[in-house]
């Protein structure tokens, strides 16, 4: 496929080549690293054969690519990346007839790959979401509202599914929420979904994608009637502190840059921006 390009059949072999580079900036690379580590232990997590690839030069690893269909292609590339490495990835994906719905990476990398993909397929692209990655190493305690923080139980399943749909629709605005709704039940079963409760549940938050020294906070949702009461802030602060108390050095989370409320909430409890990425959707080929 090209000198320096290599595909891998499993997460173990992919991580053997990429783990050092990804862990050198563990928080910023936490999405790819966390997914690869989960696939290492649960190969069928996403119900499809993942795509794993790297491109190397004499200087070492230049590009790492991971995709778990039907989700977007993720690309890690060294600063000052070479376009040729991204071209090799695009050629391999086309040769293997992989369905590529979009790409997620730092803006320059994502836009370069999207332009390559457009040139080869005729498929245009548009911005799906601009995201900011945050890291927290110490919680700044907020003013807590009335209520308590507790794990969600199976008695909360219907509500969690309803809120998961709301979470998806707030983030993406389309009707493809089935996988996210199913994730709510999975998180309850494995003890990674939590609620802020004041008489009744007011807000939810989840944890996941652990890496050697960190873990992601996600699935943050408060129904519209309960917003602006501090419940989401409280839930995020409590879960972040729990993760740190269990021995992790940091927590991460990702936000939609177009949502100033969520970006403000997280910074209030100690999250600091570390990287921006862009999520590009590929349009149908003409």
C-alpha positions in Angstrom: 0.0 0.0 0.0 3.0 2.3 0.5 6.3 2.4 2.2 5.8 2.9 6.0 2.1 2.0 6.0 1.0 -0.9 8.1 -2.4 -2.3 9.1 -3.1 -4.3 12.3 -5.7 -7.0 13.0 -6.1 -6.3 16.7 -5.7 -3.7 19.4 -2.8 -5.5 20.9 -0.5 -5.2 17.9 -1.7 -1.6 17.2 -1.0 -0.5 20.8 2.4 -2.2 20.7 3.4 0.4 18.1 1.4 3.4 19.1 1.1 3.3 22.9 4.3 5.2 23.7 3.4 8.0 21.4 -0.2 8.2 22.6 0.8 8.1 26.3 3.3 10.9 25.8 0.3 13.2 25.8 -2.1 10.9 27.5 -4.9 13.3 28.3 -5.0 14.9 24.8 -4.8 11.5 23.1 -7.2 9.9 25.6 -10.0 9.2 23.1 -8.0 7.0 20.8 -5.9 5.5 23.6 -9.0 4.8 25.7 -10.9 3.1 22.8 -7.9 1.0 21.8 -7.4 -0.1 25.4 -11.1 -1.1 25.7 -10.8 -3.0 22.4 -7.8 -4.8 23.8 -10.0 -6.3 26.5 -13.3 -6.3 24.7 -12.6 -6.8 21.0 -16.4 -6.9 20.1 -17.3 -3.7 21.9 -18.5 -1.9 18.8 -19.9 -4.9 16.9 -17.6 -4.4 13.9 -14.0 -5.1 12.8 -12.0 -2.0 13.7 -9.5 -0.4 11.4 -6.1 0.1 12.8 -3.2 1.5 10.9 0.1 3.4 11.2 2.5 5.3 8.9 6.1 5.5 9.9 9.2 7.3 8.5 12.8 7.1 9.4 12.0 9.6 12.1 9.4 7.2 13.7 5.7 7.1 14.0 4.0 9.8 11.8 0.3 8.8 11.7 -1.9 6.5 13.7 -5.5 5.8 12.6 -8.3 4.0 14.3 -11.9 3.6 13.2 -14.7 1.5 14.8 -17.5 1.5 12.1 -20.0 3.1 12.0 -18.1 5.8 13.9 -15.7 8.3 12.4 -12.1 7.8 11.6 -9.7 9.1 14.3 -6.3 10.3 13.3 -3.2 11.0 15.5 -0.4 12.8 13.6 2.8 14.3 14.8 3.1 18.1 14.7 4.2 19.2 11.3 2.7 16.0 9.8 3.5 14.9 6.3 0.5 14.9 3.9 1.9 11.8 2.3 1.1 9.7 5.4 -2.5 10.8 5.3 -2.7 9.9 1.6 -1.5 6.4 2.4 -4.3 6.0 4.9 -6.9 7.3 2.5 -5.7 4.9 -0.3 -5.8 2.0 2.1 -9.3 2.7 3.3 -10.5 3.0 -0.3 -8.7 -0.2 -1.3 -10.3 -2.0 1.6 -13.7 -0.6 0.9 -14.1 0.7 4.4 -17.1 2.9 5.1 -15.8 6.3 6.3 -18.5 8.6 7.6 -16.1 11.4 8.6 -12.8 12.2 10.4 -11.9 13.5 13.8 -8.5 15.1 14.6 -6.8 18.4 15.2 -8.2 20.9 12.6 -5.2 21.0 10.2 -5.0 17.2 10.2 -8.7 16.6 9.8 -9.0 19.2 7.0 -6.0 17.8 5.1 -7.4 14.3 5.3 -10.9 15.5 4.3 -9.4 17.3 1.2 -7.6 14.1 0.2 -10.8 12.1 0.6 -12.7 14.6 -1.4 -10.1 14.5 -4.2 -10.2 10.7 -4.4 -14.0 10.1 -3.9 -15.8 13.3 -4.9 -17.3 13.4 -1.4 -17.6 16.8 0.1 -17.3 17.5 3.8 -18.8 19.8 6.4 -18.0 20.6 10.0 -19.9 18.4 12.4 -18.7 19.8 15.6 -15.7 21.7 17.0 -14.7 20.2 20.3 -12.4 21.2 23.1 -10.5 18.7 25.3 -10.2 19.5 29.0 -8.1 18.1 31.8 -8.6 18.3 35.5 -6.1 17.4 38.2 -7.7 19.0 41.2 -11.4 19.7 41.8 -12.4 23.2 42.7 -15.5 22.6 44.9 -18.6 24.4 43.6 -21.5 25.6 45.7 -23.5 22.4 45.9 -27.3 22.5 45.4 -29.5 20.4 47.6 -29.3 16.7 46.9 -27.0 13.7 46.8 -24.7 12.0 44.3 -25.3 8.3 43.7 -24.8 5.5 41.2 -27.7 4.9 38.8 -29.5 1.6 39.3 -31.7 -0.6 37.1 -34.7 1.2 38.6 -33.4 4.3 36.9 -33.1 2.6 33.5 -36.2 4.1 31.7 -35.2 7.6 32.8 -31.6 7.1 31.9 -32.6 5.9 28.4 -34.9 8.9 28.0 -32.1 11.3 29.1 -29.6 9.5 26.9 -31.8 10.3 23.9 -32.0 13.9 25.0 -28.2 14.0 25.4 -27.7 12.7 21.9 -30.2 15.0 20.4 -28.6 18.0 22.1 -25.2 17.0 20.8 -26.0 15.9 17.3 -29.6 16.8 16.4 -30.3 13.8 14.3 -32.3 10.6 14.8 -29.5 8.1 15.2 -29.7 7.8 19.0 -30.3 4.1 19.4 -26.7 3.3 20.2 -26.5 6.1 22.8 -29.7 4.9 24.4 -28.4 1.4 24.6 -25.2 2.7 26.2 -27.2 4.1 29.2 -28.2 0.5 30.1 -24.7 -0.7 29.7 -23.3 2.0 31.9 -25.9 1.2 34.7 -24.9 -2.5 34.5 -21.2 -1.8 34.8 -21.5 0.9 37.5 -20.4 3.9 35.4 -23.5 6.0 35.3 -24.4 8.4 38.2 -27.2 10.8 39.1 -27.6 13.9 41.1 -30.8 13.3 43.1 -32.9 15.8 45.1 -36.1 13.9 45.8 -36.0 12.7 42.2 -33.1 12.5 39.7 -32.1 16.0 38.4 -28.9 15.3 36.3 -26.7 12.5 35.1 -23.1 12.0 34.3 -21.0 9.0 33.2 -17.4 7.8 33.3 -15.4 5.7 30.9 -12.4 5.1 28.6 -9.8 4.7 31.4 -6.2 5.2 30.4 -3.2 4.4 32.6 -3.4 7.6 34.5 -6.7 9.2 33.7 -10.4 8.6 32.9 -13.0 10.5 30.9 -16.1 12.1 32.3 -19.0 12.1 29.8 -22.7 11.6 29.2 -23.5 14.8 31.1 -27.2 15.6 30.8 -29.8 17.7 32.6 -33.3 17.9 31.3 -34.4 21.5 30.4 -36.7 21.9 33.4 -33.8 21.3 35.8 -31.1 23.4 34.2 -29.3 26.4 35.7 -29.7 25.0 39.2 -26.1 23.7 39.5 -27.0 20.0 39.4 -24.7 19.1 36.4 -21.9 21.1 38.0 -22.3 19.2 41.2 -22.5 15.8 39.5 -19.4 16.5 37.4 -17.4 17.7 40.5 -18.4 14.7 42.6 -17.6 12.2 39.9 -14.3 13.9 39.1 -13.3 13.7 42.7 -14.3 10.1 42.9 -12.0 9.2 39.9 -9.1 11.1 41.5 -9.7 9.5 44.9 -9.6 6.0 43.2 -6.0 6.8 42.1 -6.2 8.4 38.7 -4.0 11.5 38.2 -6.4 13.3 36.0 -9.9 13.4 34.5 -10.7 14.5 30.9 -13.8 15.6 29.1 -14.8 16.9 25.7 -17.1 19.7 25.0 -18.9 21.3 22.0 -17.3 24.7 21.5 -20.6 26.1 20.4 -22.1 25.5 23.9 -20.7 28.2 26.2 -22.7 27.0 29.1 -21.1 23.5 29.3 -17.6 25.0 28.7 -18.2 27.4 31.6 -19.5 24.7 33.9 -16.5 22.5 33.6 -14.0 25.3 34.1 -15.7 26.3 37.3 -14.8 23.0 38.9 -11.2 22.9 37.7 -11.1 21.7 34.1 -8.5 23.4 31.9 -8.4 23.3 28.1 -5.6 21.3 26.6 -6.5 20.8 22.9 -9.1 21.6 20.2 -10.2 19.1 17.6 -12.7 19.2 14.7 -15.2 16.6 13.7 -15.9 16.5 9.9 -18.8 14.7 8.3 -18.3 13.4 4.8 -21.3 14.0 2.4 -22.5 11.3 0.1 -20.5 10.8 -3.0 -22.0 12.3 -6.1 
